[in-house]
């Protein structure tokens, strides 16, 4: 039974009066920290707890939000955390795992629900690896088996074709690319699985900070291809997890 169902059942049995039931329901929805209102009800509504976007937040704010989530029985994923912030957080949460490449901090006291299918993440160049790693950490955080293929862009397409058998074993593929953003279209033309394209801000002037790759992916003629925002490895990893858990 859900938390809300437990409260309502207690009211039905006369074990809880209405004012106390209302207080418990409101308390379970979010915690008001002043600077943030932590959404404790999101796990029940959406199947996944709130994730902390660490960029532009202070260490103190991240710490308070993390403590609130842990108190509520949630796992914690913090994204876009600088090395300096991560080092300070690890002194407070020594059990946390910091991935410098992904810029993430993870605290996972509750084992995630495992998924049977495989998520494969293929990135075009080594420079795209930071975004690909954020997608990997996110997908693994939600209980997915992940395989990574690095530096397999279309400029040396034989590198991608050498991985074709492995790509076709995936239930979901995440394709990460900057520059001209061609990799996701090629991958989507080779596999049956849905492909999630992630444009990155890697590239010279006319890449416009990833806008060129984003537009190329949005205009792809390959079927079964969806696109997330520029550098949004988290969004790709999360969406892949949702698909893989269906």
Number of C-alpha atoms within 10 A of each C-alpha: 7 8 13 15 10 11 19 18 14 14 15 11 9 10 11 15 12 12 9 12 17 14 10 14 16 12 13 15 15 18 18 13 12 8 10 13 13 23 19 21 22 15 12 13 9 9 10 16 20 20 19 20 15 21 15 9 15 10 18 12 16 20 16 15 25 23 15 21 22 16 11 16 14 20 22 24 23 22 22 20 25 15 15 9 18 23 16 13 20 14 10 10 17 10 12 18 15 19 17 16 13 23 21 25 26 19 19 17 13 11 10 14 10 14 18 11 18 19 28 24 27 28 28 28 18 13 17 23 23 19 25 33 23 25 29 26 24 28 26 18 23 23 17 25 19 19 15 16 18 18 19 23 24 20 13 11 13 12 16 22 15 11 13 14 10 12 26 16 16 23 19 26 31 30 30 35 36 29 26 21 31 22 27 31 22 18 26 24 14 14 19 17 18 19 28 25 32 34 35 30 22 21 18 11 9 11 18 14 19 26 20 20 28 27 14 18 26 17 10 17 13 16 12 14 22 18 21 18 16 21 25 19 29 27 19 31 29 20 18 27 25 16 14 21 15 7
